């Protein structure tokens, strides 16, 4: 992105290619929402990556049971990591919906007001699956889940974990940490009993980056063939 240095694991090439192609379209309503979503994809990924590095560095220096204020620093990093990381996926699919509306307004109707809330990941997945079954996008969606029926979308365990953790942190509580000598689980974060170590965020960042890259590559192919 012009004026911003994105992390090395961000799929900048397909991101920029899509931005250039879509930006030349004459669909002002769709373009407005798409542009905002594409900004969000990059901004949220950068924030997620920064939070991951902050958490990892803190654990390596201060350990997994530091006193305040270092413990607070770790908790803030975890919150921001999961909130921003899932927002990357949400924003991508919000933008993908509006790309679809430039191709087929009937299948991807122009929405406004409160109706914008209904543009969610599963919504975009189902519409694309129904209308573009041979698109590489459908295979890329497998990183997140698949359409099991007209009313059911089954998501993958890794994506499900991210959604669960985000919802707990954003809507419920900041649970503590459990340190158990000899436990097969080891030391855990009581949010879904996730193992506490310096790989907690970096390993999940790998999944996010590879997932976004696969989605971006497929979206670039779609945009080139349809717009």
PyMOL commands that place a pseudoatom at each C-alpha (Angstrom):
pseudoatom trace, name=CA, resn=UNK, resi=1, chain=A, elem=C, hetatm=0, pos=[0.000, 0.000, 0.000]
pseudoatom trace, name=CA, resn=UNK, resi=2, chain=A, elem=C, hetatm=0, pos=[1.241, 3.456, -0.853]
pseudoatom trace, name=CA, resn=UNK, resi=3, chain=A, elem=C, hetatm=0, pos=[2.745, 5.087, 2.233]
pseudoatom trace, name=CA, resn=UNK, resi=4, chain=A, elem=C, hetatm=0, pos=[2.440, 1.964, 4.399]
pseudoatom trace, name=CA, resn=UNK, resi=5, chain=A, elem=C, hetatm=0, pos=[4.863, -0.884, 4.922]
pseudoatom trace, name=CA, resn=UNK, resi=6, chain=A, elem=C, hetatm=0, pos=[2.802, -4.042, 5.247]
pseudoatom trace, name=CA, resn=UNK, resi=7, chain=A, elem=C, hetatm=0, pos=[4.170, -7.214, 6.911]
pseudoatom trace, name=CA, resn=UNK, resi=8, chain=A, elem=C, hetatm=0, pos=[5.997, -9.715, 4.713]
pseudoatom trace, name=CA, resn=UNK, resi=9, chain=A, elem=C, hetatm=0, pos=[3.256, -12.322, 5.154]
pseudoatom trace, name=CA, resn=UNK, resi=10, chain=A, elem=C, hetatm=0, pos=[0.507, -10.025, 3.856]
pseudoatom trace, name=CA, resn=UNK, resi=11, chain=A, elem=C, hetatm=0, pos=[-0.546, -10.968, 0.283]
pseudoatom trace, name=CA, resn=UNK, resi=12, chain=A, elem=C, hetatm=0, pos=[0.227, -7.563, -1.155]
pseudoatom trace, name=CA, resn=UNK, resi=13, chain=A, elem=C, hetatm=0, pos=[0.500, -8.536, -4.827]
pseudoatom trace, name=CA, resn=UNK, resi=14, chain=A, elem=C, hetatm=0, pos=[-3.038, -9.943, -5.289]
pseudoatom trace, name=CA, resn=UNK, resi=15, chain=A, elem=C, hetatm=0, pos=[-4.395, -7.311, -2.897]
pseudoatom trace, name=CA, resn=UNK, resi=16, chain=A, elem=C, hetatm=0, pos=[-3.039, -4.501, -5.084]
pseudoatom trace, name=CA, resn=UNK, resi=17, chain=A, elem=C, hetatm=0, pos=[-4.054, -6.231, -8.329]
pseudoatom trace, name=CA, resn=UNK, resi=18, chain=A, elem=C, hetatm=0, pos=[-7.657, -6.531, -7.141]
pseudoatom trace, name=CA, resn=UNK, resi=19, chain=A, elem=C, hetatm=0, pos=[-7.639, -2.938, -5.918]
pseudoatom trace, name=CA, resn=UNK, resi=20, chain=A, elem=C, hetatm=0, pos=[-6.494, -1.668, -9.323]
pseudoatom trace, name=CA, resn=UNK, resi=21, chain=A, elem=C, hetatm=0, pos=[-8.981, -3.742, -11.280]
pseudoatom trace, name=CA, resn=UNK, resi=22, chain=A, elem=C, hetatm=0, pos=[-11.995, -3.056, -9.087]
pseudoatom trace, name=CA, resn=UNK, resi=23, chain=A, elem=C, hetatm=0, pos=[-11.116, 0.615, -8.701]
pseudoatom trace, name=CA, resn=UNK, resi=24, chain=A, elem=C, hetatm=0, pos=[-11.673, 1.172, -12.414]
pseudoatom trace, name=CA, resn=UNK, resi=25, chain=A, elem=C, hetatm=0, pos=[-15.301, 0.004, -12.279]
pseudoatom trace, name=CA, resn=UNK, resi=26, chain=A, elem=C, hetatm=0, pos=[-18.277, 2.364, -12.574]
pseudoatom trace, name=CA, resn=UNK, resi=27, chain=A, elem=C, hetatm=0, pos=[-20.403, 1.165, -9.683]
pseudoatom trace, name=CA, resn=UNK, resi=28, chain=A, elem=C, hetatm=0, pos=[-20.312, 4.015, -7.124]
pseudoatom trace, name=CA, resn=UNK, resi=29, chain=A, elem=C, hetatm=0, pos=[-22.393, 2.374, -4.376]
pseudoatom trace, name=CA, resn=UNK, resi=30, chain=A, elem=C, hetatm=0, pos=[-20.555, -0.938, -4.573]
pseudoatom trace, name=CA, resn=UNK, resi=31, chain=A, elem=C, hetatm=0, pos=[-17.199, 0.772, -4.934]
pseudoatom trace, name=CA, resn=UNK, resi=32, chain=A, elem=C, hetatm=0, pos=[-17.763, 2.858, -1.808]
pseudoatom trace, name=CA, resn=UNK, resi=33, chain=A, elem=C, hetatm=0, pos=[-18.307, -0.203, 0.372]
pseudoatom trace, name=CA, resn=UNK, resi=34, chain=A, elem=C, hetatm=0, pos=[-15.617, -2.264, -1.355]
pseudoatom trace, name=CA, resn=UNK, resi=35, chain=A, elem=C, hetatm=0, pos=[-12.993, 0.466, -0.871]
pseudoatom trace, name=CA, resn=UNK, resi=36, chain=A, elem=C, hetatm=0, pos=[-13.720, 0.703, 2.831]
pseudoatom trace, name=CA, resn=UNK, resi=37, chain=A, elem=C, hetatm=0, pos=[-13.507, -3.060, 3.246]
pseudoatom trace, name=CA, resn=UNK, resi=38, chain=A, elem=C, hetatm=0, pos=[-10.187, -3.300, 1.373]
pseudoatom trace, name=CA, resn=UNK, resi=39, chain=A, elem=C, hetatm=0, pos=[-8.696, -0.606, 3.585]
pseudoatom trace, name=CA, resn=UNK, resi=40, chain=A, elem=C, hetatm=0, pos=[-9.886, -2.573, 6.605]
pseudoatom trace, name=CA, resn=UNK, resi=41, chain=A, elem=C, hetatm=0, pos=[-8.300, -5.825, 5.395]
pseudoatom trace, name=CA, resn=UNK, resi=42, chain=A, elem=C, hetatm=0, pos=[-4.864, -4.221, 5.340]
pseudoatom trace, name=CA, resn=UNK, resi=43, chain=A, elem=C, hetatm=0, pos=[-5.279, -2.148, 8.496]
pseudoatom trace, name=CA, resn=UNK, resi=44, chain=A, elem=C, hetatm=0, pos=[-6.621, -5.048, 10.564]
pseudoatom trace, name=CA, resn=UNK, resi=45, chain=A, elem=C, hetatm=0, pos=[-3.921, -7.421, 9.341]
pseudoatom trace, name=CA, resn=UNK, resi=46, chain=A, elem=C, hetatm=0, pos=[-1.224, -4.934, 10.267]
pseudoatom trace, name=CA, resn=UNK, resi=47, chain=A, elem=C, hetatm=0, pos=[-2.758, -4.427, 13.716]
pseudoatom trace, name=CA, resn=UNK, resi=48, chain=A, elem=C, hetatm=0, pos=[-3.032, -8.188, 14.214]
pseudoatom trace, name=CA, resn=UNK, resi=49, chain=A, elem=C, hetatm=0, pos=[0.603, -8.707, 13.217]
pseudoatom trace, name=CA, resn=UNK, resi=50, chain=A, elem=C, hetatm=0, pos=[1.802, -5.957, 15.560]
pseudoatom trace, name=CA, resn=UNK, resi=51, chain=A, elem=C, hetatm=0, pos=[-0.158, -7.475, 18.454]
pseudoatom trace, name=CA, resn=UNK, resi=52, chain=A, elem=C, hetatm=0, pos=[1.306, -10.899, 17.725]
pseudoatom trace, name=CA, resn=UNK, resi=53, chain=A, elem=C, hetatm=0, pos=[4.827, -9.524, 17.849]
pseudoatom trace, name=CA, resn=UNK, resi=54, chain=A, elem=C, hetatm=0, pos=[4.086, -7.625, 21.046]
pseudoatom trace, name=CA, resn=UNK, resi=55, chain=A, elem=C, hetatm=0, pos=[2.751, -10.742, 22.790]
pseudoatom trace, name=CA, resn=UNK, resi=56, chain=A, elem=C, hetatm=0, pos=[5.577, -12.981, 21.595]
pseudoatom trace, name=CA, resn=UNK, resi=57, chain=A, elem=C, hetatm=0, pos=[8.284, -10.519, 22.624]
pseudoatom trace, name=CA, resn=UNK, resi=58, chain=A, elem=C, hetatm=0, pos=[6.699, -10.027, 26.038]
pseudoatom trace, name=CA, resn=UNK, resi=59, chain=A, elem=C, hetatm=0, pos=[6.434, -13.763, 26.754]
pseudoatom trace, name=CA, resn=UNK, resi=60, chain=A, elem=C, hetatm=0, pos=[10.026, -14.366, 25.707]
pseudoatom trace, name=CA, resn=UNK, resi=61, chain=A, elem=C, hetatm=0, pos=[11.259, -11.636, 28.020]
pseudoatom trace, name=CA, resn=UNK, resi=62, chain=A, elem=C, hetatm=0, pos=[8.826, -11.766, 30.949]
pseudoatom trace, name=CA, resn=UNK, resi=63, chain=A, elem=C, hetatm=0, pos=[7.338, -15.267, 30.739]
pseudoatom trace, name=CA, resn=UNK, resi=64, chain=A, elem=C, hetatm=0, pos=[3.703, -16.373, 30.805]
pseudoatom trace, name=CA, resn=UNK, resi=65, chain=A, elem=C, hetatm=0, pos=[2.993, -15.281, 34.376]
pseudoatom trace, name=CA, resn=UNK, resi=66, chain=A, elem=C, hetatm=0, pos=[4.401, -11.768, 34.668]
pseudoatom trace, name=CA, resn=UNK, resi=67, chain=A, elem=C, hetatm=0, pos=[3.177, -9.262, 37.246]
pseudoatom trace, name=CA, resn=UNK, resi=68, chain=A, elem=C, hetatm=0, pos=[1.242, -6.170, 36.307]
pseudoatom trace, name=CA, resn=UNK, resi=69, chain=A, elem=C, hetatm=0, pos=[1.643, -4.065, 34.223]
pseudoatom trace, name=CA, resn=UNK, resi=70, chain=A, elem=C, hetatm=0, pos=[3.371, -6.589, 31.907]
pseudoatom trace, name=CA, resn=UNK, resi=71, chain=A, elem=C, hetatm=0, pos=[0.465, -9.010, 32.322]
pseudoatom trace, name=CA, resn=UNK, resi=72, chain=A, elem=C, hetatm=0, pos=[-1.916, -6.271, 31.202]
pseudoatom trace, name=CA, resn=UNK, resi=73, chain=A, elem=C, hetatm=0, pos=[0.282, -5.631, 28.165]
pseudoatom trace, name=CA, resn=UNK, resi=74, chain=A, elem=C, hetatm=0, pos=[-0.011, -9.300, 27.197]
pseudoatom trace, name=CA, resn=UNK, resi=75, chain=A, elem=C, hetatm=0, pos=[-3.778, -9.318, 27.689]
pseudoatom trace, name=CA, resn=UNK, resi=76, chain=A, elem=C, hetatm=0, pos=[-4.199, -6.224, 25.509]
pseudoatom trace, name=CA, resn=UNK, resi=77, chain=A, elem=C, hetatm=0, pos=[-2.063, -7.850, 22.818]
pseudoatom trace, name=CA, resn=UNK, resi=78, chain=A, elem=C, hetatm=0, pos=[-4.159, -11.038, 22.907]
pseudoatom trace, name=CA, resn=UNK, resi=79, chain=A, elem=C, hetatm=0, pos=[-7.405, -9.073, 22.710]
pseudoatom trace, name=CA, resn=UNK, resi=80, chain=A, elem=C, hetatm=0, pos=[-6.232, -6.985, 19.781]
pseudoatom trace, name=CA, resn=UNK, resi=81, chain=A, elem=C, hetatm=0, pos=[-4.753, -10.011, 18.020]
pseudoatom trace, name=CA, resn=UNK, resi=82, chain=A, elem=C, hetatm=0, pos=[-7.974, -12.028, 17.963]
pseudoatom trace, name=CA, resn=UNK, resi=83, chain=A, elem=C, hetatm=0, pos=[-10.293, -9.078, 17.366]
pseudoatom trace, name=CA, resn=UNK, resi=84, chain=A, elem=C, hetatm=0, pos=[-8.270, -7.727, 14.453]
pseudoatom trace, name=CA, resn=UNK, resi=85, chain=A, elem=C, hetatm=0, pos=[-7.440, -11.139, 13.039]
pseudoatom trace, name=CA, resn=UNK, resi=86, chain=A, elem=C, hetatm=0, pos=[-11.051, -12.177, 12.669]
pseudoatom trace, name=CA, resn=UNK, resi=87, chain=A, elem=C, hetatm=0, pos=[-11.880, -8.705, 11.334]
pseudoatom trace, name=CA, resn=UNK, resi=88, chain=A, elem=C, hetatm=0, pos=[-9.461, -9.405, 8.458]
pseudoatom trace, name=CA, resn=UNK, resi=89, chain=A, elem=C, hetatm=0, pos=[-11.640, -12.316, 7.354]
pseudoatom trace, name=CA, resn=UNK, resi=90, chain=A, elem=C, hetatm=0, pos=[-14.907, -10.438, 7.928]
pseudoatom trace, name=CA, resn=UNK, resi=91, chain=A, elem=C, hetatm=0, pos=[-13.692, -7.402, 5.980]
pseudoatom trace, name=CA, resn=UNK, resi=92, chain=A, elem=C, hetatm=0, pos=[-12.421, -9.530, 3.098]
pseudoatom trace, name=CA, resn=UNK, resi=93, chain=A, elem=C, hetatm=0, pos=[-15.813, -11.152, 2.648]
pseudoatom trace, name=CA, resn=UNK, resi=94, chain=A, elem=C, hetatm=0, pos=[-17.638, -7.861, 3.002]
pseudoatom trace, name=CA, resn=UNK, resi=95, chain=A, elem=C, hetatm=0, pos=[-15.528, -6.564, 0.129]
pseudoatom trace, name=CA, resn=UNK, resi=96, chain=A, elem=C, hetatm=0, pos=[-16.023, -9.777, -1.828]
pseudoatom trace, name=CA, resn=UNK, resi=97, chain=A, elem=C, hetatm=0, pos=[-19.778, -9.311, -1.587]
pseudoatom trace, name=CA, resn=UNK, resi=98, chain=A, elem=C, hetatm=0, pos=[-19.497, -5.864, -3.177]
pseudoatom trace, name=CA, resn=UNK, resi=99, chain=A, elem=C, hetatm=0, pos=[-17.223, -7.190, -5.893]
pseudoatom trace, name=CA, resn=UNK, resi=100, chain=A, elem=C, hetatm=0, pos=[-19.964, -9.714, -6.596]
pseudoatom trace, name=CA, resn=UNK, resi=101, chain=A, elem=C, hetatm=0, pos=[-22.523, -6.925, -6.821]
pseudoatom trace, name=CA, resn=UNK, resi=102, chain=A, elem=C, hetatm=0, pos=[-20.488, -5.362, -9.646]
pseudoatom trace, name=CA, resn=UNK, resi=103, chain=A, elem=C, hetatm=0, pos=[-20.769, -8.638, -11.544]
pseudoatom trace, name=CA, resn=UNK, resi=104, chain=A, elem=C, hetatm=0, pos=[-24.332, -9.706, -10.716]
pseudoatom trace, name=CA, resn=UNK, resi=105, chain=A, elem=C, hetatm=0, pos=[-26.550, -7.189, -8.915]
pseudoatom trace, name=CA, resn=UNK, resi=106, chain=A, elem=C, hetatm=0, pos=[-29.461, -9.607, -8.835]
pseudoatom trace, name=CA, resn=UNK, resi=107, chain=A, elem=C, hetatm=0, pos=[-27.542, -12.207, -6.814]
pseudoatom trace, name=CA, resn=UNK, resi=108, chain=A, elem=C, hetatm=0, pos=[-25.686, -9.584, -4.756]
pseudoatom trace, name=CA, resn=UNK, resi=109, chain=A, elem=C, hetatm=0, pos=[-28.308, -6.845, -4.281]
pseudoatom trace, name=CA, resn=UNK, resi=110, chain=A, elem=C, hetatm=0, pos=[-27.274, -3.363, -3.222]
pseudoatom trace, name=CA, resn=UNK, resi=111, chain=A, elem=C, hetatm=0, pos=[-27.918, -3.082, 0.510]
pseudoatom trace, name=CA, resn=UNK, resi=112, chain=A, elem=C, hetatm=0, pos=[-28.044, -0.099, 2.828]
pseudoatom trace, name=CA, resn=UNK, resi=113, chain=A, elem=C, hetatm=0, pos=[-28.697, 0.886, 6.431]
pseudoatom trace, name=CA, resn=UNK, resi=114, chain=A, elem=C, hetatm=0, pos=[-29.282, -1.925, 8.902]
pseudoatom trace, name=CA, resn=UNK, resi=115, chain=A, elem=C, hetatm=0, pos=[-29.365, -4.442, 6.059]
pseudoatom trace, name=CA, resn=UNK, resi=116, chain=A, elem=C, hetatm=0, pos=[-25.583, -4.111, 5.722]
pseudoatom trace, name=CA, resn=UNK, resi=117, chain=A, elem=C, hetatm=0, pos=[-25.260, -6.192, 8.890]
pseudoatom trace, name=CA, resn=UNK, resi=118, chain=A, elem=C, hetatm=0, pos=[-26.481, -9.227, 6.966]
pseudoatom trace, name=CA, resn=UNK, resi=119, chain=A, elem=C, hetatm=0, pos=[-23.424, -9.212, 4.716]
pseudoatom trace, name=CA, resn=UNK, resi=120, chain=A, elem=C, hetatm=0, pos=[-21.489, -11.804, 6.665]
pseudoatom trace, name=CA, resn=UNK, resi=121, chain=A, elem=C, hetatm=0, pos=[-18.971, -14.464, 5.690]
pseudoatom trace, name=CA, resn=UNK, resi=122, chain=A, elem=C, hetatm=0, pos=[-21.488, -17.300, 5.348]
pseudoatom trace, name=CA, resn=UNK, resi=123, chain=A, elem=C, hetatm=0, pos=[-23.773, -15.041, 3.305]
pseudoatom trace, name=CA, resn=UNK, resi=124, chain=A, elem=C, hetatm=0, pos=[-21.072, -14.309, 0.705]
pseudoatom trace, name=CA, resn=UNK, resi=125, chain=A, elem=C, hetatm=0, pos=[-19.914, -17.935, 0.667]
pseudoatom trace, name=CA, resn=UNK, resi=126, chain=A, elem=C, hetatm=0, pos=[-23.404, -19.261, -0.068]
pseudoatom trace, name=CA, resn=UNK, resi=127, chain=A, elem=C, hetatm=0, pos=[-24.098, -16.758, -2.842]
pseudoatom trace, name=CA, resn=UNK, resi=128, chain=A, elem=C, hetatm=0, pos=[-20.768, -17.371, -4.567]
pseudoatom trace, name=CA, resn=UNK, resi=129, chain=A, elem=C, hetatm=0, pos=[-21.150, -21.138, -4.225]
pseudoatom trace, name=CA, resn=UNK, resi=130, chain=A, elem=C, hetatm=0, pos=[-24.610, -21.015, -5.787]
pseudoatom trace, name=CA, resn=UNK, resi=131, chain=A, elem=C, hetatm=0, pos=[-23.762, -18.663, -8.638]
pseudoatom trace, name=CA, resn=UNK, resi=132, chain=A, elem=C, hetatm=0, pos=[-20.107, -19.403, -9.458]
pseudoatom trace, name=CA, resn=UNK, resi=133, chain=A, elem=C, hetatm=0, pos=[-19.650, -23.106, -8.592]
pseudoatom trace, name=CA, resn=UNK, resi=134, chain=A, elem=C, hetatm=0, pos=[-16.615, -23.547, -10.870]
pseudoatom trace, name=CA, resn=UNK, resi=135, chain=A, elem=C, hetatm=0, pos=[-14.728, -20.511, -9.546]
pseudoatom trace, name=CA, resn=UNK, resi=136, chain=A, elem=C, hetatm=0, pos=[-11.422, -21.121, -7.702]
pseudoatom trace, name=CA, resn=UNK, resi=137, chain=A, elem=C, hetatm=0, pos=[-13.005, -19.094, -4.924]
pseudoatom trace, name=CA, resn=UNK, resi=138, chain=A, elem=C, hetatm=0, pos=[-15.132, -22.080, -3.932]
pseudoatom trace, name=CA, resn=UNK, resi=139, chain=A, elem=C, hetatm=0, pos=[-12.067, -24.221, -3.265]
pseudoatom trace, name=CA, resn=UNK, resi=140, chain=A, elem=C, hetatm=0, pos=[-10.441, -21.356, -1.369]
pseudoatom trace, name=CA, resn=UNK, resi=141, chain=A, elem=C, hetatm=0, pos=[-13.473, -21.114, 0.886]
pseudoatom trace, name=CA, resn=UNK, resi=142, chain=A, elem=C, hetatm=0, pos=[-12.465, -24.561, 2.170]
pseudoatom trace, name=CA, resn=UNK, resi=143, chain=A, elem=C, hetatm=0, pos=[-9.925, -22.835, 4.433]
pseudoatom trace, name=CA, resn=UNK, resi=144, chain=A, elem=C, hetatm=0, pos=[-12.893, -21.641, 6.452]
pseudoatom trace, name=CA, resn=UNK, resi=145, chain=A, elem=C, hetatm=0, pos=[-15.633, -24.183, 5.828]
pseudoatom trace, name=CA, resn=UNK, resi=146, chain=A, elem=C, hetatm=0, pos=[-18.117, -25.494, 3.316]
pseudoatom trace, name=CA, resn=UNK, resi=147, chain=A, elem=C, hetatm=0, pos=[-21.798, -25.193, 2.543]
pseudoatom trace, name=CA, resn=UNK, resi=148, chain=A, elem=C, hetatm=0, pos=[-23.347, -28.361, 3.984]
pseudoatom trace, name=CA, resn=UNK, resi=149, chain=A, elem=C, hetatm=0, pos=[-26.902, -27.403, 2.999]
pseudoatom trace, name=CA, resn=UNK, resi=150, chain=A, elem=C, hetatm=0, pos=[-28.927, -24.369, 2.038]
pseudoatom trace, name=CA, resn=UNK, resi=151, chain=A, elem=C, hetatm=0, pos=[-29.264, -23.439, 5.701]
pseudoatom trace, name=CA, resn=UNK, resi=152, chain=A, elem=C, hetatm=0, pos=[-26.012, -24.761, 7.152]
pseudoatom trace, name=CA, resn=UNK, resi=153, chain=A, elem=C, hetatm=0, pos=[-22.377, -23.760, 6.726]
pseudoatom trace, name=CA, resn=UNK, resi=154, chain=A, elem=C, hetatm=0, pos=[-19.863, -26.000, 8.511]
pseudoatom trace, name=CA, resn=UNK, resi=155, chain=A, elem=C, hetatm=0, pos=[-16.719, -24.179, 9.547]
pseudoatom trace, name=CA, resn=UNK, resi=156, chain=A, elem=C, hetatm=0, pos=[-13.238, -25.606, 10.111]
pseudoatom trace, name=CA, resn=UNK, resi=157, chain=A, elem=C, hetatm=0, pos=[-11.856, -26.116, 13.651]
pseudoatom trace, name=CA, resn=UNK, resi=158, chain=A, elem=C, hetatm=0, pos=[-9.218, -23.386, 13.328]
pseudoatom trace, name=CA, resn=UNK, resi=159, chain=A, elem=C, hetatm=0, pos=[-11.704, -20.831, 12.069]
pseudoatom trace, name=CA, resn=UNK, resi=160, chain=A, elem=C, hetatm=0, pos=[-14.191, -21.900, 14.736]
pseudoatom trace, name=CA, resn=UNK, resi=161, chain=A, elem=C, hetatm=0, pos=[-11.582, -21.414, 17.473]
pseudoatom trace, name=CA, resn=UNK, resi=162, chain=A, elem=C, hetatm=0, pos=[-10.832, -17.900, 16.267]
pseudoatom trace, name=CA, resn=UNK, resi=163, chain=A, elem=C, hetatm=0, pos=[-14.522, -16.969, 16.216]
pseudoatom trace, name=CA, resn=UNK, resi=164, chain=A, elem=C, hetatm=0, pos=[-15.086, -18.475, 19.677]
pseudoatom trace, name=CA, resn=UNK, resi=165, chain=A, elem=C, hetatm=0, pos=[-12.120, -16.696, 21.244]
pseudoatom trace, name=CA, resn=UNK, resi=166, chain=A, elem=C, hetatm=0, pos=[-13.076, -13.378, 19.639]
pseudoatom trace, name=CA, resn=UNK, resi=167, chain=A, elem=C, hetatm=0, pos=[-16.623, -13.668, 20.944]
pseudoatom trace, name=CA, resn=UNK, resi=168, chain=A, elem=C, hetatm=0, pos=[-15.463, -14.527, 24.459]
pseudoatom trace, name=CA, resn=UNK, resi=169, chain=A, elem=C, hetatm=0, pos=[-13.026, -11.625, 24.603]
pseudoatom trace, name=CA, resn=UNK, resi=170, chain=A, elem=C, hetatm=0, pos=[-15.323, -9.088, 22.965]
pseudoatom trace, name=CA, resn=UNK, resi=171, chain=A, elem=C, hetatm=0, pos=[-18.598, -10.022, 24.648]
pseudoatom trace, name=CA, resn=UNK, resi=172, chain=A, elem=C, hetatm=0, pos=[-17.987, -12.016, 27.803]
pseudoatom trace, name=CA, resn=UNK, resi=173, chain=A, elem=C, hetatm=0, pos=[-14.834, -11.942, 29.880]
pseudoatom trace, name=CA, resn=UNK, resi=174, chain=A, elem=C, hetatm=0, pos=[-11.067, -11.761, 30.308]
pseudoatom trace, name=CA, resn=UNK, resi=175, chain=A, elem=C, hetatm=0, pos=[-10.444, -15.202, 31.813]
pseudoatom trace, name=CA, resn=UNK, resi=176, chain=A, elem=C, hetatm=0, pos=[-7.272, -16.008, 33.684]
pseudoatom trace, name=CA, resn=UNK, resi=177, chain=A, elem=C, hetatm=0, pos=[-4.440, -18.484, 33.215]
pseudoatom trace, name=CA, resn=UNK, resi=178, chain=A, elem=C, hetatm=0, pos=[-3.937, -21.955, 34.708]
pseudoatom trace, name=CA, resn=UNK, resi=179, chain=A, elem=C, hetatm=0, pos=[-0.491, -23.232, 35.644]
pseudoatom trace, name=CA, resn=UNK, resi=180, chain=A, elem=C, hetatm=0, pos=[-0.498, -26.952, 36.388]
pseudoatom trace, name=CA, resn=UNK, resi=181, chain=A, elem=C, hetatm=0, pos=[2.699, -28.898, 36.976]
pseudoatom trace, name=CA, resn=UNK, resi=182, chain=A, elem=C, hetatm=0, pos=[2.615, -32.207, 35.135]
pseudoatom trace, name=CA, resn=UNK, resi=183, chain=A, elem=C, hetatm=0, pos=[-0.677, -31.546, 33.326]
pseudoatom trace, name=CA, resn=UNK, resi=184, chain=A, elem=C, hetatm=0, pos=[-0.835, -32.969, 29.776]
pseudoatom trace, name=CA, resn=UNK, resi=185, chain=A, elem=C, hetatm=0, pos=[-2.281, -29.624, 28.698]
pseudoatom trace, name=CA, resn=UNK, resi=186, chain=A, elem=C, hetatm=0, pos=[0.576, -27.716, 30.276]
pseudoatom trace, name=CA, resn=UNK, resi=187, chain=A, elem=C, hetatm=0, pos=[0.049, -24.080, 31.165]
pseudoatom trace, name=CA, resn=UNK, resi=188, chain=A, elem=C, hetatm=0, pos=[-3.148, -22.805, 29.573]
pseudoatom trace, name=CA, resn=UNK, resi=189, chain=A, elem=C, hetatm=0, pos=[-5.095, -19.658, 28.911]
pseudoatom trace, name=CA, resn=UNK, resi=190, chain=A, elem=C, hetatm=0, pos=[-8.596, -20.280, 30.235]
pseudoatom trace, name=CA, resn=UNK, resi=191, chain=A, elem=C, hetatm=0, pos=[-10.076, -18.890, 27.083]
pseudoatom trace, name=CA, resn=UNK, resi=192, chain=A, elem=C, hetatm=0, pos=[-10.705, -22.261, 25.365]
pseudoatom trace, name=CA, resn=UNK, resi=193, chain=A, elem=C, hetatm=0, pos=[-7.771, -23.795, 27.306]
pseudoatom trace, name=CA, resn=UNK, resi=194, chain=A, elem=C, hetatm=0, pos=[-5.270, -22.643, 24.693]
pseudoatom trace, name=CA, resn=UNK, resi=195, chain=A, elem=C, hetatm=0, pos=[-1.680, -23.538, 25.495]
pseudoatom trace, name=CA, resn=UNK, resi=196, chain=A, elem=C, hetatm=0, pos=[0.308, -20.616, 26.850]
pseudoatom trace, name=CA, resn=UNK, resi=197, chain=A, elem=C, hetatm=0, pos=[3.676, -20.144, 25.196]
pseudoatom trace, name=CA, resn=UNK, resi=198, chain=A, elem=C, hetatm=0, pos=[5.516, -17.808, 22.865]
pseudoatom trace, name=CA, resn=UNK, resi=199, chain=A, elem=C, hetatm=0, pos=[3.886, -19.513, 19.849]
pseudoatom trace, name=CA, resn=UNK, resi=200, chain=A, elem=C, hetatm=0, pos=[0.295, -18.778, 20.869]
pseudoatom trace, name=CA, resn=UNK, resi=201, chain=A, elem=C, hetatm=0, pos=[-0.219, -15.901, 18.456]
pseudoatom trace, name=CA, resn=UNK, resi=202, chain=A, elem=C, hetatm=0, pos=[2.528, -16.572, 15.907]
pseudoatom trace, name=CA, resn=UNK, resi=203, chain=A, elem=C, hetatm=0, pos=[1.193, -20.027, 15.041]
pseudoatom trace, name=CA, resn=UNK, resi=204, chain=A, elem=C, hetatm=0, pos=[-2.294, -18.619, 14.501]
pseudoatom trace, name=CA, resn=UNK, resi=205, chain=A, elem=C, hetatm=0, pos=[-0.896, -15.739, 12.502]
pseudoatom trace, name=CA, resn=UNK, resi=206, chain=A, elem=C, hetatm=0, pos=[0.559, -18.327, 10.101]
pseudoatom trace, name=CA, resn=UNK, resi=207, chain=A, elem=C, hetatm=0, pos=[-2.932, -19.723, 9.572]
pseudoatom trace, name=CA, resn=UNK, resi=208, chain=A, elem=C, hetatm=0, pos=[-4.404, -16.262, 9.040]
pseudoatom trace, name=CA, resn=UNK, resi=209, chain=A, elem=C, hetatm=0, pos=[-1.735, -15.244, 6.538]
pseudoatom trace, name=CA, resn=UNK, resi=210, chain=A, elem=C, hetatm=0, pos=[-1.952, -18.461, 4.523]
pseudoatom trace, name=CA, resn=UNK, resi=211, chain=A, elem=C, hetatm=0, pos=[-5.754, -18.347, 4.546]
pseudoatom trace, name=CA, resn=UNK, resi=212, chain=A, elem=C, hetatm=0, pos=[-5.863, -14.724, 3.408]
pseudoatom trace, name=CA, resn=UNK, resi=213, chain=A, elem=C, hetatm=0, pos=[-3.295, -15.430, 0.706]
pseudoatom trace, name=CA, resn=UNK, resi=214, chain=A, elem=C, hetatm=0, pos=[-5.343, -18.323, -0.691]
pseudoatom trace, name=CA, resn=UNK, resi=215, chain=A, elem=C, hetatm=0, pos=[-8.500, -16.217, -0.638]
pseudoatom trace, name=CA, resn=UNK, resi=216, chain=A, elem=C, hetatm=0, pos=[-6.764, -13.231, -2.258]
pseudoatom trace, name=CA, resn=UNK, resi=217, chain=A, elem=C, hetatm=0, pos=[-5.241, -15.350, -5.031]
pseudoatom trace, name=CA, resn=UNK, resi=218, chain=A, elem=C, hetatm=0, pos=[-8.641, -16.852, -5.838]
pseudoatom trace, name=CA, resn=UNK, resi=219, chain=A, elem=C, hetatm=0, pos=[-10.319, -13.443, -5.680]
pseudoatom trace, name=CA, resn=UNK, resi=220, chain=A, elem=C, hetatm=0, pos=[-7.745, -12.014, -8.086]
pseudoatom trace, name=CA, resn=UNK, resi=221, chain=A, elem=C, hetatm=0, pos=[-8.542, -14.797, -10.545]
pseudoatom trace, name=CA, resn=UNK, resi=222, chain=A, elem=C, hetatm=0, pos=[-12.260, -14.096, -10.181]
pseudoatom trace, name=CA, resn=UNK, resi=223, chain=A, elem=C, hetatm=0, pos=[-11.860, -10.359, -10.700]
pseudoatom trace, name=CA, resn=UNK, resi=224, chain=A, elem=C, hetatm=0, pos=[-9.693, -10.834, -13.789]
pseudoatom trace, name=CA, resn=UNK, resi=225, chain=A, elem=C, hetatm=0, pos=[-12.229, -13.170, -15.358]
pseudoatom trace, name=CA, resn=UNK, resi=226, chain=A, elem=C, hetatm=0, pos=[-15.389, -11.246, -14.461]
pseudoatom trace, name=CA, resn=UNK, resi=227, chain=A, elem=C, hetatm=0, pos=[-14.534, -7.529, -14.401]
for i in range(1, 227): cmd.bond("trace and resi %d" % i, "trace and resi %d" % (i + 1))
show_as sticks, trace
zoom trace
